[in-house]
Amino acid sequence: MNMENRWFITGFVDEPIPDSIDLIQEINRLKKEKNAFILAHYYQVDEIQDIADVVGDSLALAQQATKIEADLIVMCGVHFMAETVKILNPNKKVLLPDLHAGCSLADSCPYDDFKRFVEAHPDHKVISYVNTSAAVKTLTDVVVTSSNARQIVESFPADQKLIFAPDRNLGNYINSVTGRNMLLWDGACHVHEQFSLEKIVELKLKYPQSLILAHPECQRVVLNVADFIGSTLALLNFSKESEATQFIVATESGIIHEMRKASPHKEFIPAPPIDSTCGCNDCNFMKLNTLKKLYLCLKHEYPFIEVEEDVRKKAEIPIRKMLEISK
């Protein structure tokens, strides 16, 4: 088996690295040598966030992807994010440190099943969360993120029938704040589904001065006790601007790194999942990317993302529409 085939099976480049190598120094060297640009999501491990050229939520990363002039782009996030970057940059090489960095929410909306669902409701416009495959985006009128979902939903006439996919929790939340009755696909994020209301309430009793921050992908019972509900970026901004000094954070724990950097005098307590002995709730897919894998993918320019051109062209339309509405 040749090296590339082995890497394809494992999903990432793996080879011994001498202890003498400074990964951060080497990554910075390779970035300069190869004219590379590193994007990282807030849910990445701390050291990747610190070395990235831009760290952001899904909307910010998509917006940034339209401005990159580098020859090589590394998306430190999950597969659908790297696909989005490739869709917007068809002539650039886009890398993902580990191809197995998928998304439970995207996986909950298979193309064939969703196509049948859409075809069964021909009078509905389709709004798809960015957390979907490129193929599902081809069935979509406009893409949204948690940052702009309300704005985009409200851009449709009040009497327009809408399908919202795949996150039922975000869809339910948007329905509640807009008064809409969108038809929801039954999907969910495995991280945000697992927050324990009981454990959050226990934390609130232990830290009575704290504010509870929750992502709208959380279940309604968690949102009902939250002091603030918002996208990853909105949670970060609220924590910076609030006079409160203690927060219980009900989203993927990677964002706490940026929260602590922005407000070092404040305390951030990760909300725990239902079935875990640890005090945080991590996305196992996001955490597949490591500094070593980032270095090796830059070194070998592998694994890279490919999107069939007919799929790419169709998927680009709803993404561009989102970016235009979100200006």
C-alpha positions as a Markdown table, in Angstrom:
| # | Residue | x | y | z |
|---|---|---|---|---|
| 1 | Met | 0.0 | 0.0 | 0.0 |
| 2 | Asn | 1.5 | 3.4 | -1.0 |
| 3 | Met | 1.7 | 6.2 | 1.5 |
| 4 | Glu | -1.2 | 8.2 | 0.0 |
| 5 | Asn | -3.6 | 5.3 | 0.1 |
| 6 | Arg | -2.6 | 4.6 | 3.7 |
| 7 | Trp | -3.2 | 8.3 | 4.6 |
| 8 | Phe | -6.6 | 8.1 | 2.9 |
| 9 | Ile | -7.6 | 5.2 | 5.1 |
| 10 | Thr | -6.4 | 6.8 | 8.3 |
| 11 | Gly | -7.8 | 10.2 | 7.3 |
| 12 | Phe | -4.6 | 12.1 | 8.1 |
| 13 | Val | -0.9 | 12.2 | 7.5 |
| 14 | Asp | 1.0 | 10.3 | 10.2 |
| 15 | Glu | 4.7 | 9.9 | 10.4 |
| 16 | Pro | 7.3 | 10.1 | 13.2 |
| 17 | Ile | 8.4 | 13.6 | 14.2 |
| 18 | Pro | 11.8 | 14.1 | 15.9 |
| 19 | Asp | 11.5 | 15.6 | 19.4 |
| 20 | Ser | 13.9 | 18.4 | 18.3 |
| 21 | Ile | 11.3 | 19.8 | 15.9 |
| 22 | Asp | 9.4 | 22.9 | 17.2 |
| 23 | Leu | 6.0 | 22.4 | 15.6 |
| 24 | Ile | 4.9 | 26.0 | 16.0 |
| 25 | Gln | 8.1 | 27.3 | 14.4 |
| 26 | Glu | 7.8 | 24.8 | 11.6 |
| 27 | Ile | 4.2 | 25.6 | 10.9 |
| 28 | Asn | 5.0 | 29.3 | 10.7 |
| 29 | Arg | 7.9 | 28.4 | 8.4 |
| 30 | Leu | 5.8 | 26.3 | 6.1 |
| 31 | Lys | 3.0 | 29.0 | 6.0 |
| 32 | Lys | 5.5 | 31.5 | 4.7 |
| 33 | Glu | 7.2 | 29.1 | 2.3 |
| 34 | Lys | 4.0 | 27.8 | 0.8 |
| 35 | Asn | 2.0 | 31.1 | 1.0 |
| 36 | Ala | -0.5 | 29.3 | 3.2 |
| 37 | Phe | -3.4 | 30.7 | 5.3 |
| 38 | Ile | -4.8 | 29.0 | 8.4 |
| 39 | Leu | -8.5 | 29.3 | 9.3 |
| 40 | Ala | -9.6 | 27.9 | 12.7 |
| 41 | His | -13.0 | 27.5 | 14.3 |
| 42 | Tyr | -13.5 | 28.5 | 18.0 |
| 43 | Tyr | -13.9 | 24.9 | 18.9 |
| 44 | Gln | -10.4 | 23.9 | 17.9 |
| 45 | Val | -7.8 | 23.0 | 20.5 |
| 46 | Asp | -6.1 | 26.1 | 22.1 |
| 47 | Glu | -2.7 | 25.8 | 20.4 |
| 48 | Ile | -4.4 | 25.7 | 16.9 |
| 49 | Gln | -6.5 | 28.7 | 17.7 |
| 50 | Asp | -3.3 | 30.5 | 18.8 |
| 51 | Ile | -1.4 | 29.8 | 15.6 |
| 52 | Ala | -4.2 | 30.4 | 13.1 |
| 53 | Asp | -4.4 | 33.5 | 10.9 |
| 54 | Val | -8.1 | 33.9 | 11.6 |
| 55 | Val | -10.2 | 32.3 | 14.3 |
| 56 | Gly | -14.0 | 32.6 | 14.0 |
| 57 | Asp | -17.4 | 31.0 | 13.9 |
| 58 | Ser | -18.9 | 29.5 | 10.8 |
| 59 | Leu | -20.2 | 32.8 | 9.4 |
| 60 | Ala | -16.9 | 34.6 | 10.0 |
| 61 | Leu | -14.9 | 31.8 | 8.4 |
| 62 | Ala | -17.1 | 31.7 | 5.3 |
| 63 | Gln | -16.8 | 35.5 | 5.0 |
| 64 | Gln | -13.0 | 35.3 | 5.4 |
| 65 | Ala | -12.8 | 32.5 | 2.8 |
| 66 | Thr | -13.9 | 34.9 | 0.1 |
| 67 | Lys | -11.0 | 37.3 | 0.9 |
| 68 | Ile | -8.0 | 34.9 | 1.0 |
| 69 | Glu | -5.3 | 35.6 | -1.5 |
| 70 | Ala | -2.9 | 32.8 | -0.3 |
| 71 | Asp | -2.2 | 29.8 | -2.6 |
| 72 | Leu | -3.0 | 27.2 | 0.1 |
| 73 | Ile | -5.7 | 27.3 | 2.7 |
| 74 | Val | -5.9 | 25.0 | 5.8 |
| 75 | Met | -9.3 | 24.7 | 7.4 |
| 76 | Cys | -8.8 | 23.7 | 11.0 |
| 77 | Gly | -12.4 | 22.7 | 11.7 |
| 78 | Val | -14.6 | 20.0 | 10.3 |
| 79 | His | -15.3 | 18.6 | 6.9 |
| 80 | Phe | -18.3 | 20.8 | 5.9 |
| 81 | Met | -16.3 | 23.9 | 6.8 |
| 82 | Ala | -13.5 | 22.8 | 4.5 |
| 83 | Glu | -16.0 | 22.0 | 1.8 |
| 84 | Thr | -17.4 | 25.5 | 2.1 |
| 85 | Val | -14.0 | 27.0 | 1.7 |
| 86 | Lys | -13.3 | 24.9 | -1.4 |
| 87 | Ile | -16.7 | 25.8 | -2.8 |
| 88 | Leu | -15.7 | 29.5 | -2.5 |
| 89 | Asn | -12.1 | 28.9 | -3.7 |
| 90 | Pro | -12.3 | 26.4 | -6.5 |
| 91 | Asn | -8.8 | 27.3 | -7.8 |
| 92 | Lys | -7.0 | 27.0 | -4.5 |
| 93 | Lys | -5.9 | 23.9 | -2.6 |
| 94 | Val | -7.8 | 23.5 | 0.6 |
| 95 | Leu | -6.5 | 21.2 | 3.3 |
| 96 | Leu | -8.2 | 19.6 | 6.3 |
| 97 | Pro | -5.7 | 18.1 | 8.9 |
| 98 | Asp | -7.9 | 15.1 | 9.5 |
| 99 | Leu | -10.6 | 14.0 | 7.0 |
| 100 | His | -12.4 | 12.1 | 9.8 |
| 101 | Ala | -13.2 | 15.5 | 11.4 |
| 102 | Gly | -16.9 | 15.2 | 10.4 |
| 103 | Cys | -20.1 | 16.6 | 12.0 |
| 104 | Ser | -22.9 | 14.7 | 13.7 |
| 105 | Leu | -25.3 | 17.4 | 12.6 |
| 106 | Ala | -24.3 | 17.2 | 8.9 |
| 107 | Asp | -24.5 | 13.4 | 9.2 |
| 108 | Ser | -28.0 | 13.6 | 10.5 |
| 109 | Cys | -29.2 | 14.9 | 7.1 |
| 110 | Pro | -28.3 | 12.4 | 4.4 |
| 111 | Tyr | -28.7 | 13.8 | 0.8 |
| 112 | Asp | -31.1 | 11.1 | -0.5 |
| 113 | Asp | -33.4 | 11.3 | 2.5 |
| 114 | Phe | -33.4 | 15.1 | 2.5 |
| 115 | Lys | -34.1 | 15.2 | -1.3 |
| 116 | Arg | -37.2 | 13.1 | -0.8 |
| 117 | Phe | -38.3 | 15.4 | 2.0 |
| 118 | Val | -37.8 | 18.5 | -0.1 |
| 119 | Glu | -39.6 | 17.0 | -3.1 |
| 120 | Ala | -42.6 | 16.1 | -0.8 |
| 121 | His | -43.0 | 19.8 | 0.0 |
| 122 | Pro | -42.6 | 21.6 | -3.4 |
| 123 | Asp | -44.3 | 24.8 | -2.1 |
| 124 | His | -41.6 | 25.3 | 0.5 |
| 125 | Lys | -38.3 | 27.3 | 0.2 |
| 126 | Val | -35.4 | 25.5 | 1.8 |
| 127 | Ile | -33.1 | 27.0 | 4.4 |
| 128 | Ser | -30.2 | 24.8 | 5.4 |
| 129 | Tyr | -27.7 | 25.4 | 8.2 |
| 130 | Val | -24.1 | 25.6 | 7.1 |
| 131 | Asn | -23.6 | 22.4 | 9.0 |
| 132 | Thr | -24.5 | 20.3 | 6.0 |
| 133 | Ser | -22.7 | 18.6 | 3.2 |
| 134 | Ala | -22.1 | 20.3 | -0.2 |
| 135 | Ala | -24.7 | 17.9 | -1.7 |
| 136 | Val | -27.4 | 19.0 | 0.7 |
| 137 | Lys | -26.6 | 22.6 | -0.1 |
| 138 | Thr | -27.5 | 21.9 | -3.7 |
| 139 | Leu | -31.1 | 21.4 | -2.5 |
| 140 | Thr | -31.1 | 24.7 | -0.6 |
| 141 | Asp | -32.3 | 28.2 | -1.5 |
| 142 | Val | -30.2 | 29.9 | 1.2 |
| 143 | Val | -27.7 | 28.8 | 3.8 |
| 144 | Val | -27.6 | 30.1 | 7.3 |
| 145 | Thr | -25.4 | 30.0 | 10.4 |
| 146 | Ser | -26.5 | 30.5 | 14.0 |
| 147 | Ser | -25.3 | 34.1 | 13.7 |
| 148 | Asn | -27.6 | 35.1 | 10.9 |
| 149 | Ala | -30.4 | 32.5 | 10.9 |
| 150 | Arg | -33.0 | 34.9 | 12.3 |
| 151 | Gln | -32.1 | 37.6 | 9.9 |
| 152 | Ile | -32.3 | 35.3 | 6.9 |
| 153 | Val | -35.5 | 33.7 | 8.0 |
| 154 | Glu | -37.1 | 37.1 | 8.4 |
| 155 | Ser | -35.9 | 38.1 | 4.9 |
| 156 | Phe | -38.6 | 35.8 | 3.5 |
| 157 | Pro | -42.2 | 37.0 | 3.2 |
| 158 | Ala | -44.3 | 36.1 | 6.3 |
| 159 | Asp | -46.5 | 33.8 | 4.3 |
| 160 | Gln | -43.7 | 31.9 | 2.6 |
| 161 | Lys | -43.6 | 28.3 | 3.7 |
| 162 | Leu | -40.1 | 27.3 | 4.8 |
| 163 | Ile | -38.2 | 24.1 | 5.4 |
| 164 | Phe | -35.4 | 24.5 | 8.0 |
| 165 | Ala | -32.7 | 21.8 | 8.2 |
| 166 | Pro | -31.0 | 20.0 | 9.8 |
| 167 | Asp | -31.0 | 21.3 | 13.4 |
| 168 | Arg | -34.4 | 21.0 | 15.1 |
| 169 | Asn | -33.2 | 22.8 | 18.2 |
| 170 | Leu | -32.0 | 25.9 | 16.3 |
| 171 | Gly | -35.1 | 25.7 | 14.1 |
| 172 | Asn | -37.4 | 25.6 | 17.1 |
| 173 | Tyr | -35.6 | 28.5 | 18.6 |
| 174 | Ile | -35.8 | 30.6 | 15.4 |
| 175 | Asn | -39.5 | 29.7 | 15.2 |
| 176 | Ser | -40.0 | 30.9 | 18.8 |
| 177 | Val | -38.3 | 34.3 | 18.2 |
| 178 | Thr | -39.8 | 35.0 | 14.8 |
| 179 | Gly | -43.3 | 33.6 | 15.2 |
| 180 | Arg | -42.8 | 31.4 | 12.2 |
| 181 | Asn | -43.9 | 27.8 | 11.8 |
| 182 | Met | -41.0 | 26.4 | 9.7 |
| 183 | Leu | -41.1 | 22.7 | 8.8 |
| 184 | Leu | -38.1 | 21.2 | 10.7 |
| 185 | Trp | -35.8 | 18.4 | 9.7 |
| 186 | Asp | -35.2 | 16.1 | 12.7 |
| 187 | Gly | -31.5 | 16.5 | 13.2 |
| 188 | Ala | -29.3 | 17.6 | 16.1 |
| 189 | Cys | -25.7 | 18.3 | 17.2 |
| 190 | His | -24.4 | 15.5 | 19.5 |
| 191 | Val | -22.6 | 18.1 | 21.6 |
| 192 | His | -25.4 | 20.5 | 22.2 |
| 193 | Glu | -28.0 | 17.7 | 22.7 |
| 194 | Gln | -26.0 | 16.3 | 25.6 |
| 195 | Phe | -26.0 | 19.3 | 28.0 |
| 196 | Ser | -27.5 | 18.3 | 31.3 |
| 197 | Leu | -30.2 | 20.7 | 32.7 |
| 198 | Glu | -29.8 | 19.1 | 36.1 |
| 199 | Lys | -26.0 | 19.7 | 36.2 |
| 200 | Ile | -26.4 | 23.3 | 34.9 |
| 201 | Val | -28.9 | 24.0 | 37.6 |
| 202 | Glu | -26.5 | 22.5 | 40.2 |
| 203 | Leu | -23.7 | 24.8 | 38.8 |
| 204 | Lys | -26.1 | 27.8 | 39.1 |
| 205 | Leu | -26.8 | 27.0 | 42.7 |
| 206 | Lys | -23.0 | 26.7 | 43.4 |
| 207 | Tyr | -22.3 | 29.9 | 41.5 |
| 208 | Pro | -25.4 | 32.1 | 42.1 |
| 209 | Gln | -23.8 | 35.2 | 40.6 |
| 210 | Ser | -23.0 | 33.5 | 37.3 |
| 211 | Leu | -24.9 | 34.1 | 34.0 |
| 212 | Ile | -25.8 | 31.1 | 31.9 |
| 213 | Leu | -24.8 | 31.4 | 28.2 |
| 214 | Ala | -26.3 | 29.0 | 25.8 |
| 215 | His | -26.0 | 28.2 | 22.0 |
| 216 | Pro | -29.4 | 27.9 | 20.2 |
| 217 | Glu | -28.5 | 24.3 | 19.2 |
| 218 | Cys | -29.1 | 23.3 | 22.8 |
| 219 | Gln | -32.4 | 21.7 | 23.8 |
| 220 | Arg | -35.3 | 24.0 | 24.8 |
| 221 | Val | -35.1 | 23.0 | 28.5 |
| 222 | Val | -31.5 | 24.4 | 28.6 |
| 223 | Leu | -32.4 | 27.6 | 26.6 |
| 224 | Asn | -35.3 | 28.2 | 29.1 |
| 225 | Val | -32.8 | 28.7 | 32.0 |
| 226 | Ala | -30.2 | 30.7 | 29.9 |
| 227 | Asp | -29.6 | 34.3 | 30.6 |
| 228 | Phe | -28.3 | 34.9 | 27.1 |
| 229 | Ile | -28.8 | 32.8 | 23.9 |
| 230 | Gly | -26.6 | 33.3 | 20.9 |
| 231 | Ser | -24.2 | 32.0 | 18.3 |
| 232 | Thr | -20.6 | 31.2 | 19.3 |
| 233 | Leu | -19.5 | 34.7 | 18.4 |
| 234 | Ala | -22.5 | 36.3 | 20.1 |
| 235 | Leu | -21.7 | 34.4 | 23.3 |
| 236 | Leu | -18.1 | 35.6 | 23.1 |
| 237 | Asn | -19.1 | 39.2 | 22.6 |
| 238 | Phe | -21.7 | 39.1 | 25.4 |
| 239 | Ser | -19.1 | 37.7 | 27.8 |
| 240 | Lys | -16.7 | 40.6 | 26.9 |
| 241 | Glu | -19.3 | 43.3 | 27.2 |
| 242 | Ser | -21.2 | 42.1 | 30.2 |
| 243 | Glu | -20.5 | 43.5 | 33.7 |
| 244 | Ala | -20.9 | 40.0 | 35.1 |
| 245 | Thr | -17.6 | 38.3 | 36.0 |
| 246 | Gln | -18.8 | 34.7 | 36.1 |
| 247 | Phe | -20.4 | 32.6 | 33.3 |
| 248 | Ile | -21.6 | 29.1 | 32.8 |
| 249 | Val | -21.0 | 28.3 | 29.2 |
| 250 | Ala | -23.4 | 25.8 | 27.4 |
| 251 | Thr | -21.6 | 25.3 | 24.1 |
| 252 | Glu | -18.5 | 23.4 | 22.9 |
| 253 | Ser | -15.8 | 24.2 | 25.4 |
| 254 | Gly | -13.3 | 25.4 | 22.9 |
| 255 | Ile | -14.8 | 28.9 | 22.9 |
| 256 | Ile | -13.7 | 29.3 | 26.5 |
| 257 | His | -10.1 | 29.7 | 25.4 |
| 258 | Glu | -11.1 | 32.9 | 23.5 |
| 259 | Met | -13.3 | 34.1 | 26.3 |
| 260 | Arg | -10.5 | 33.8 | 28.8 |
| 261 | Lys | -8.1 | 35.6 | 26.5 |
| 262 | Ala | -10.6 | 38.4 | 25.9 |
| 263 | Ser | -11.6 | 38.7 | 29.6 |
| 264 | Pro | -8.8 | 37.3 | 31.8 |
| 265 | His | -10.3 | 38.7 | 35.0 |
| 266 | Lys | -13.6 | 36.8 | 34.5 |
| 267 | Glu | -14.4 | 33.1 | 35.3 |
| 268 | Phe | -15.8 | 30.8 | 32.7 |
| 269 | Ile | -17.3 | 27.5 | 33.8 |
| 270 | Pro | -18.0 | 24.8 | 31.1 |
| 271 | Ala | -21.5 | 23.3 | 31.3 |
| 272 | Pro | -21.2 | 19.5 | 31.6 |
| 273 | Pro | -22.9 | 16.8 | 29.5 |
| 274 | Ile | -25.3 | 14.3 | 30.8 |
| 275 | Asp | -23.1 | 11.2 | 30.8 |
| 276 | Ser | -19.6 | 12.4 | 31.5 |
| 277 | Thr | -17.3 | 12.5 | 34.5 |
| 278 | Cys | -15.4 | 15.5 | 33.1 |
| 279 | Gly | -16.6 | 19.1 | 33.5 |
| 280 | Cys | -16.8 | 20.0 | 29.9 |
| 281 | Asn | -18.5 | 19.1 | 26.6 |
| 282 | Asp | -16.2 | 18.7 | 23.7 |
| 283 | Cys | -16.8 | 17.9 | 20.0 |
| 284 | Asn | -14.8 | 14.8 | 19.4 |
| 285 | Phe | -14.7 | 15.6 | 15.7 |
| 286 | Met | -13.3 | 19.1 | 16.2 |
| 287 | Lys | -10.7 | 17.8 | 18.5 |
| 288 | Leu | -9.3 | 15.3 | 15.9 |
| 289 | Asn | -7.3 | 18.2 | 14.5 |
| 290 | Thr | -4.0 | 18.5 | 16.4 |
| 291 | Leu | -0.9 | 20.6 | 16.0 |
| 292 | Lys | 1.1 | 17.6 | 14.7 |
| 293 | Lys | -1.6 | 16.9 | 12.1 |
| 294 | Leu | -1.6 | 20.6 | 11.1 |
| 295 | Tyr | 2.1 | 20.5 | 10.6 |
| 296 | Leu | 2.1 | 17.3 | 8.6 |
| 297 | Cys | -0.8 | 18.4 | 6.4 |
| 298 | Leu | 1.1 | 21.6 | 5.6 |
| 299 | Lys | 4.3 | 19.7 | 4.9 |
| 300 | His | 2.7 | 17.2 | 2.6 |
| 301 | Glu | -0.3 | 19.3 | 1.4 |
| 302 | Tyr | -2.6 | 16.4 | 2.2 |
| 303 | Pro | -5.4 | 15.6 | 2.9 |
| 304 | Phe | -7.0 | 18.0 | 0.5 |
| 305 | Ile | -10.7 | 18.7 | -0.2 |
| 306 | Glu | -12.3 | 18.0 | -3.5 |
| 307 | Val | -15.9 | 18.9 | -4.5 |
| 308 | Glu | -17.3 | 17.9 | -7.9 |
| 309 | Glu | -17.7 | 21.0 | -10.1 |
| 310 | Asp | -21.4 | 20.5 | -10.8 |
| 311 | Val | -22.0 | 20.1 | -7.0 |
| 312 | Arg | -19.7 | 23.1 | -6.2 |
| 313 | Lys | -21.5 | 25.4 | -8.6 |
| 314 | Lys | -25.0 | 24.6 | -7.3 |
| 315 | Ala | -23.8 | 24.7 | -3.6 |
| 316 | Glu | -22.1 | 28.1 | -4.1 |
| 317 | Ile | -25.4 | 29.8 | -5.0 |
| 318 | Pro | -27.1 | 29.5 | -1.5 |
| 319 | Ile | -23.8 | 30.2 | 0.2 |
| 320 | Arg | -23.3 | 33.4 | -1.8 |
| 321 | Lys | -26.9 | 34.4 | -1.1 |
| 322 | Met | -26.2 | 34.0 | 2.6 |
| 323 | Leu | -23.1 | 36.2 | 2.4 |
| 324 | Glu | -25.0 | 38.9 | 0.5 |
| 325 | Ile | -27.8 | 39.0 | 3.0 |
| 326 | Ser | -25.4 | 39.1 | 5.9 |
| 327 | Lys | -23.3 | 42.0 | 4.7 |
